[in-house]
Amino acid sequence: MKRAITLLALLVTVHVGAAAPSGTATAEGSGRHIDRILAEVPLIDGHNDLPWEYRDRVKNHLAQLDIGQDQSHLAKPLHTDIARLRQGRIGAQFWSVYVPVELKGADAVLTTMEQIDVVHRLAATYPDVFELAYTADDITRIHKSGKIASLIGMEGGHSIDNSLAALREFYRAGARYMTITHTASTAWADSESGAPLHNGLTPFGKIVIGEMNRLGMLVDLSHVSPKTMQDVLDVSLAPVIFSHSSTRALVDHPRNVPDDVLQRLKDLDGVVMVSFVPSFDSDKARLHSADQSAEEARLKDLLRGDPQKVKEALAKWNAANPGPRATIADVADHIEHVMNVAGVDHVGIGGDFDGITSTPAGLESVADYPKLFEELIRRGHSDDDLKKLAGLNVLRVMKKAEAVAARLQKERPPADALIGEVDK
């Protein structure tokens, strides 16, 4: 009997001991699978707000915030540092050179230039990690070298102060997309926020889009109104992008892309880079965010002239009303919705790390992109689909925009219209 019990125990031990390595092998196999995909194709993220964190935290003194060190344990942790970018397999990053819409005129232009300077200095500070990229071919070359291609995206048309000359100078400084509005309408295009001022694009706004096409600067439709989206699709000669948006059919947030726009995006060969913003990806998170905004407005009215008390009271409200979290599955659902409506050739990733105060569960930082790929592999997506999502779609869009620019530069000179001459 003792011998039988001993044999049974041995069998159980062998069975349990064999199960653990099997699970580990599966995880390791998934990791190798993702590594192979992202070694062949650069993982391109459309939007990261780290440059503004340098301005907000240390007044752009780069030496005071060393992303060569772990930045996850700060009192207010960053989502981004070099070790986690490597862990996340990032091959190319569009760094946002966001400036607030409250900055007007020359102040907006100057501050945008200072934020572009931050990206240039980041590449100079960490030359073994980052290299500035200006074209699709640059991204491919830099990725093959083992570095992270660094690109510049302007977040808001207010940055050009209604000046086509400023637009051109920003392009020369490295900007390769411009989000044509942010949270307020410009003098020439309607934002998704607030009442429409222009019913989409003004005549001058159409000239701005034409000049972006001529330069080879991608037109970014995140943050714009649906009518502005449609107007841009009517006039743009080059593919457009959404650098950090999700889908409105799944979550009815004004920052998300409606299905009729997704269907038209296919015709212009553009791409939606799905965001990790919780309120864009989860309806429960969206409703909580709306409640939070309403409470903030109430507190500002109640405690007028005392922003510190507003901040403290809102912190108490947030502690008492913790919001639901979006999930990796939610993000994957939005990716699949773009694939289903626009097609697999028209989807990418635009996380918005360091521009958001909370993240989906499991996507806590730039280290976690492989977890999203694991979810999509689990759902049965092919390597070809994942390569397109990772970077091939964005590379195609950039190459087409560059080809359109090369043609237009032969056909017409730089536009010299003034907004006061065009918009009456």
VMD Tcl script that draws the C-alpha trace (Angstrom):
set ca {
  {0.00 0.00 0.00}
  {2.78 2.42 0.95}
  {4.48 1.63 -2.37}
  {1.25 2.37 -4.28}
  {0.81 5.67 -2.44}
  {4.42 6.57 -3.16}
  {3.99 5.83 -6.85}
  {0.78 7.89 -6.95}
  {2.55 10.81 -5.26}
  {5.39 10.54 -7.74}
  {2.98 10.63 -10.67}
  {1.23 13.69 -9.24}
  {4.58 15.39 -8.68}
  {5.72 14.66 -12.23}
  {2.41 15.89 -13.66}
  {2.43 19.15 -11.65}
  {6.11 19.69 -12.34}
  {5.52 19.24 -16.08}
  {2.62 21.73 -16.14}
  {4.67 24.73 -14.99}
  {7.35 24.49 -17.68}
  {4.58 24.05 -20.28}
  {2.95 27.33 -19.25}
  {6.31 29.08 -19.13}
  {7.19 27.79 -22.56}
  {3.90 29.17 -23.89}
  {4.65 32.63 -22.45}
  {8.21 32.50 -23.73}
  {6.95 31.36 -27.12}
  {4.54 34.28 -27.28}
  {7.35 36.67 -26.35}
  {9.62 35.28 -29.07}
  {6.76 35.49 -31.55}
  {6.24 39.20 -30.78}
  {9.99 39.86 -30.77}
  {10.24 38.35 -34.25}
  {7.41 40.53 -35.58}
  {8.79 43.73 -34.06}
  {12.31 42.95 -35.20}
  {11.06 42.82 -38.78}
  {8.73 45.84 -38.54}
  {9.18 48.93 -36.35}
  {6.48 49.42 -33.73}
  {5.45 53.03 -34.41}
  {3.49 54.89 -31.73}
  {1.67 58.00 -32.91}
  {1.60 60.11 -29.76}
  {3.62 60.50 -26.57}
  {3.55 63.70 -24.48}
  {6.91 63.31 -22.73}
  {8.22 66.67 -24.07}
  {5.52 68.55 -22.17}
  {6.44 66.67 -18.99}
  {9.93 68.15 -19.31}
  {8.44 71.63 -19.53}
  {5.87 71.11 -16.79}
  {8.19 69.43 -14.28}
  {11.66 70.86 -14.86}
  {11.20 73.84 -17.22}
  {12.91 71.92 -20.04}
  {16.14 71.35 -18.08}
  {16.74 67.87 -19.47}
  {19.52 67.04 -17.01}
  {17.01 67.29 -14.15}
  {14.87 64.43 -15.52}
  {17.08 61.59 -16.71}
  {15.00 59.05 -18.62}
  {18.11 56.88 -18.71}
  {17.02 56.07 -15.15}
  {13.83 54.38 -13.94}
  {11.04 56.97 -13.83}
  {8.29 54.65 -12.60}
  {8.87 55.29 -8.89}
  {8.49 59.07 -8.81}
  {5.77 60.57 -6.64}
  {4.08 61.28 -9.97}
  {5.51 58.50 -12.15}
  {6.26 58.99 -15.80}
  {4.96 56.43 -18.27}
  {8.18 56.71 -20.28}
  {11.86 55.99 -19.80}
  {14.46 54.32 -21.96}
  {14.42 50.93 -20.25}
  {10.65 50.67 -20.61}
  {10.73 51.88 -24.24}
  {13.12 49.00 -24.91}
  {10.93 46.58 -22.96}
  {7.93 47.74 -25.00}
  {9.85 47.09 -28.27}
  {9.23 50.63 -29.54}
  {10.86 51.17 -32.94}
  {9.65 54.71 -33.65}
  {7.93 57.35 -31.54}
  {6.09 60.48 -32.62}
  {6.84 62.87 -29.73}
  {4.04 65.40 -29.30}
  {5.15 69.03 -29.10}
  {1.87 70.04 -27.47}
  {1.28 73.55 -26.17}
  {-1.95 74.61 -24.41}
  {-4.68 76.33 -26.42}
  {-4.60 79.13 -23.85}
  {-1.32 80.23 -25.44}
  {-2.11 82.60 -28.28}
  {-0.31 84.16 -31.20}
  {3.46 84.53 -30.97}
  {3.50 82.87 -27.53}
  {2.10 79.67 -29.06}
  {4.64 79.77 -31.89}
  {7.59 80.34 -29.54}
  {6.53 77.65 -27.07}
  {6.03 75.12 -29.86}
  {9.54 75.85 -31.13}
  {10.90 75.36 -27.61}
  {9.14 71.97 -27.42}
  {10.59 70.95 -30.78}
  {13.98 71.88 -29.34}
  {13.33 69.44 -26.48}
  {12.95 66.57 -28.95}
  {16.16 67.54 -30.75}
  {18.01 67.75 -27.43}
  {16.63 64.38 -26.29}
  {18.15 62.78 -29.36}
  {21.45 64.58 -28.70}
  {21.43 63.62 -24.99}
  {20.84 59.93 -25.67}
  {22.49 59.40 -29.10}
  {22.86 55.64 -28.59}
  {19.09 55.33 -28.11}
  {17.34 57.96 -30.25}
  {17.85 59.34 -33.74}
  {15.67 61.96 -35.39}
  {13.65 60.70 -38.35}
  {12.14 62.82 -41.10}
  {10.97 60.21 -43.64}
  {9.57 56.69 -43.76}
  {12.93 55.44 -44.99}
  {14.62 57.09 -42.00}
  {12.37 55.09 -39.67}
  {13.24 51.81 -41.37}
  {16.98 52.58 -41.37}
  {17.07 53.72 -37.73}
  {15.04 50.71 -36.58}
  {17.48 48.36 -38.33}
  {20.34 50.10 -36.51}
  {18.79 49.21 -33.15}
  {17.88 52.79 -32.22}
  {14.45 54.35 -31.68}
  {13.41 56.68 -34.50}
  {12.21 59.98 -33.02}
  {9.62 62.00 -34.93}
  {7.84 65.25 -34.12}
  {4.09 65.79 -34.11}
  {2.54 69.22 -33.48}
  {-0.66 69.06 -31.43}
  {-2.88 71.93 -32.46}
  {-3.14 74.35 -35.36}
  {-2.99 77.26 -32.90}
  {0.77 76.63 -32.94}
  {1.16 78.30 -36.35}
  {-0.74 81.52 -35.44}
  {-2.55 81.49 -38.81}
  {0.80 81.73 -40.62}
  {1.73 79.49 -43.55}
  {5.31 80.70 -43.14}
  {5.33 79.39 -39.55}
  {3.92 76.08 -40.81}
  {6.79 75.77 -43.27}
  {9.41 76.63 -40.65}
  {8.02 74.02 -38.28}
  {8.28 71.46 -41.07}
  {11.93 72.47 -41.63}
  {12.50 72.01 -37.89}
  {11.27 68.44 -38.15}
  {7.50 68.46 -37.56}
  {5.95 65.65 -39.61}
  {2.34 65.92 -38.57}
  {0.07 68.62 -37.23}
  {-3.14 67.95 -35.33}
  {-5.12 70.76 -36.91}
  {-7.01 71.67 -33.74}
  {-6.70 70.83 -30.08}
  {-9.43 71.41 -27.47}
  {-10.46 74.75 -28.98}
  {-11.27 75.71 -32.54}
  {-8.69 77.68 -34.45}
  {-9.57 80.68 -36.63}
  {-9.81 78.25 -39.56}
  {-11.00 74.85 -38.27}
  {-13.53 73.49 -35.77}
  {-12.44 71.36 -32.82}
  {-14.51 68.54 -31.35}
  {-14.77 70.63 -28.17}
  {-17.41 73.30 -27.86}
  {-19.83 74.80 -30.35}
  {-18.77 74.88 -34.02}
  {-17.53 78.26 -35.22}
  {-16.98 77.60 -38.92}
  {-19.01 74.52 -39.89}
  {-15.75 72.63 -40.42}
  {-12.88 74.15 -42.40}
  {-12.83 77.77 -43.58}
  {-11.40 78.65 -47.02}
  {-8.09 79.49 -45.33}
  {-8.23 76.15 -43.53}
  {-8.42 74.41 -46.90}
  {-5.30 76.31 -47.97}
  {-3.53 75.11 -44.79}
  {-4.38 71.50 -45.68}
  {-3.13 72.07 -49.22}
  {0.15 73.50 -47.96}
  {0.59 70.57 -45.56}
  {0.10 68.24 -48.54}
  {2.70 70.23 -50.51}
  {5.20 70.00 -47.66}
  {4.63 66.33 -46.90}
  {3.34 67.07 -43.38}
  {0.67 64.56 -42.33}
  {-2.74 66.00 -41.52}
  {-3.81 64.69 -38.10}
  {-7.58 64.65 -37.44}
  {-7.54 63.70 -33.77}
  {-9.31 66.49 -31.81}
  {-11.30 67.87 -34.76}
  {-15.08 67.91 -35.24}
  {-16.77 65.34 -37.51}
  {-17.56 68.10 -40.03}
  {-13.90 69.15 -40.07}
  {-12.93 65.50 -40.63}
  {-15.27 65.33 -43.62}
  {-14.03 68.65 -45.03}
  {-10.41 67.54 -44.80}
  {-11.23 64.24 -46.51}
  {-12.84 66.28 -49.29}
  {-9.75 68.40 -49.99}
  {-6.65 66.48 -48.90}
  {-4.59 64.99 -51.71}
  {-2.52 62.86 -49.32}
  {-3.50 60.22 -46.75}
  {-4.48 61.56 -43.32}
  {-4.00 60.13 -39.84}
  {-5.66 60.10 -36.46}
  {-2.62 60.08 -34.16}
  {-4.48 59.10 -30.97}
  {-8.18 58.33 -31.28}
  {-10.48 55.32 -30.89}
  {-13.86 54.47 -32.43}
  {-17.15 56.21 -31.79}
  {-19.34 53.20 -32.56}
  {-17.92 51.47 -29.48}
  {-17.58 54.52 -27.19}
  {-19.55 57.68 -27.97}
  {-16.80 60.11 -27.06}
  {-16.38 63.22 -29.25}
  {-12.65 62.44 -29.60}
  {-13.42 59.16 -31.34}
  {-13.86 58.46 -35.05}
  {-17.37 57.88 -36.46}
  {-17.96 54.94 -38.79}
  {-18.79 57.12 -41.81}
  {-15.33 58.71 -41.45}
  {-13.71 55.29 -41.07}
  {-15.34 54.22 -44.31}
  {-14.05 57.30 -46.14}
  {-10.60 56.95 -44.57}
  {-10.15 53.77 -46.57}
  {-10.66 55.68 -49.83}
  {-7.92 58.19 -48.93}
  {-5.69 55.37 -47.60}
  {-5.31 56.89 -44.12}
  {-4.80 55.33 -40.70}
  {-6.39 55.53 -37.23}
  {-3.82 55.06 -34.47}
  {-5.95 53.66 -31.64}
  {-5.44 55.40 -28.30}
  {-5.07 54.04 -24.77}
  {-7.08 56.90 -23.21}
  {-9.51 55.07 -20.86}
  {-12.48 57.34 -21.55}
  {-12.03 56.77 -25.30}
  {-11.89 52.98 -24.91}
  {-14.46 52.18 -22.20}
  {-17.97 53.60 -21.94}
  {-17.93 53.19 -18.15}
  {-14.70 55.20 -18.01}
  {-16.23 57.81 -20.34}
  {-19.26 58.28 -18.08}
  {-17.05 58.57 -15.00}
  {-14.90 61.15 -16.77}
  {-18.03 63.15 -17.60}
  {-19.06 63.08 -13.94}
  {-15.57 64.20 -12.93}
  {-15.69 67.12 -15.38}
  {-19.10 68.16 -14.05}
  {-17.79 68.09 -10.48}
  {-14.75 70.14 -11.44}
  {-17.00 72.74 -13.09}
  {-19.19 72.85 -9.97}
  {-16.18 73.34 -7.71}
  {-14.76 76.10 -9.90}
  {-18.07 77.93 -9.67}
  {-18.36 77.34 -5.92}
  {-14.76 78.22 -5.09}
  {-14.13 81.03 -7.54}
  {-10.71 82.63 -7.35}
  {-9.19 79.80 -5.29}
  {-7.73 77.18 -7.67}
  {-5.82 75.47 -4.83}
  {-9.06 74.73 -2.97}
  {-10.60 73.49 -6.21}
  {-7.65 71.15 -6.69}
  {-7.89 69.83 -3.12}
  {-11.66 69.36 -3.28}
  {-11.44 67.57 -6.61}
  {-8.73 65.28 -5.21}
  {-11.10 64.33 -2.38}
  {-13.89 63.67 -4.89}
  {-11.58 61.47 -6.97}
  {-10.54 59.50 -3.89}
  {-14.19 58.95 -2.94}
  {-15.22 58.13 -6.52}
  {-12.56 55.91 -8.08}
  {-13.19 55.42 -11.76}
  {-13.56 52.13 -13.60}
  {-10.57 51.15 -15.71}
  {-10.48 50.31 -19.37}
  {-8.77 47.03 -20.27}
  {-6.43 45.65 -22.89}
  {-9.46 43.84 -24.30}
  {-11.24 47.20 -24.73}
  {-8.31 48.58 -26.72}
  {-8.19 45.42 -28.84}
  {-11.93 45.81 -29.53}
  {-11.32 49.29 -30.99}
  {-8.44 48.00 -33.11}
  {-10.68 45.25 -34.45}
  {-13.49 47.72 -35.14}
  {-11.18 49.83 -37.32}
  {-10.11 46.64 -39.09}
  {-13.73 45.59 -39.65}
  {-14.98 48.96 -40.95}
  {-11.96 50.52 -42.68}
  {-9.81 47.42 -43.17}
  {-6.63 46.02 -41.67}
  {-4.55 48.43 -43.77}
  {-5.89 51.43 -41.88}
  {-5.11 50.85 -38.21}
  {-2.15 51.72 -35.98}
  {-1.33 52.54 -32.34}
  {-1.19 55.96 -30.63}
  {-1.00 55.38 -26.90}
  {-0.93 58.98 -25.57}
  {1.40 57.97 -22.74}
  {2.43 60.82 -20.44}
  {-0.54 62.75 -21.75}
  {-3.05 60.79 -19.66}
  {-3.54 60.54 -15.90}
  {-4.77 56.92 -15.95}
  {-4.25 53.99 -18.28}
  {-6.07 50.79 -19.20}
  {-5.35 47.93 -16.81}
  {-2.33 46.10 -18.15}
  {-1.15 49.02 -20.31}
  {0.51 50.94 -17.51}
  {3.45 52.34 -19.47}
  {5.44 52.16 -22.69}
  {6.74 48.79 -21.49}
  {3.40 47.11 -22.09}
  {2.78 47.16 -25.86}
  {3.64 43.43 -26.12}
  {0.65 42.64 -23.89}
  {-1.65 44.18 -26.49}
  {-0.02 42.05 -29.19}
  {-0.46 38.98 -26.99}
  {-4.19 39.73 -26.78}
  {-4.46 40.09 -30.56}
  {-2.50 36.88 -31.13}
  {-4.88 35.15 -28.72}
  {-7.76 36.40 -30.85}
  {-6.26 34.79 -33.91}
  {-4.74 37.70 -35.80}
  {-2.10 36.78 -38.33}
  {1.49 37.98 -38.36}
  {0.70 40.00 -41.48}
  {-2.14 41.80 -39.65}
  {0.09 42.52 -36.66}
  {2.91 43.86 -38.83}
  {0.49 46.26 -40.50}
  {-0.83 47.40 -37.12}
  {2.67 47.78 -35.68}
  {4.12 50.00 -38.37}
  {3.65 49.00 -41.99}
  {0.43 51.00 -42.32}
  {2.03 54.19 -41.00}
  {5.10 53.71 -43.19}
  {2.84 53.35 -46.24}
  {0.91 56.51 -45.33}
  {4.14 58.47 -44.86}
  {5.57 57.27 -48.18}
  {2.39 58.25 -50.02}
  {2.38 61.69 -48.35}
  {6.03 62.12 -49.37}
  {5.22 61.15 -52.95}
  {2.30 63.60 -53.09}
  {4.59 66.35 -51.73}
  {7.26 65.64 -54.35}
  {4.66 65.99 -57.10}
  {3.02 69.12 -55.70}
  {6.34 70.89 -55.17}
  {6.96 70.57 -58.92}
  {3.47 71.85 -59.73}
  {3.07 74.90 -57.49}
  {5.03 77.32 -55.30}
  {4.54 77.73 -51.54}
  {1.17 79.27 -50.70}
  {1.38 82.89 -49.54}
  {-2.27 83.58 -48.68}
  {-3.08 85.57 -45.55}
  {-6.08 84.58 -43.47}
  {-7.55 88.10 -43.63}
  {-7.43 87.99 -47.42}
  {-9.24 84.66 -47.66}
  {-11.68 84.39 -44.76}
  {-14.04 87.37 -44.82}
}
mol new
graphics top color blue
foreach p $ca { graphics top sphere $p radius 0.5 }
foreach p [lrange $ca 0 end-1] q [lrange $ca 1 end] { graphics top cylinder $p $q radius 0.2 }
display resetview
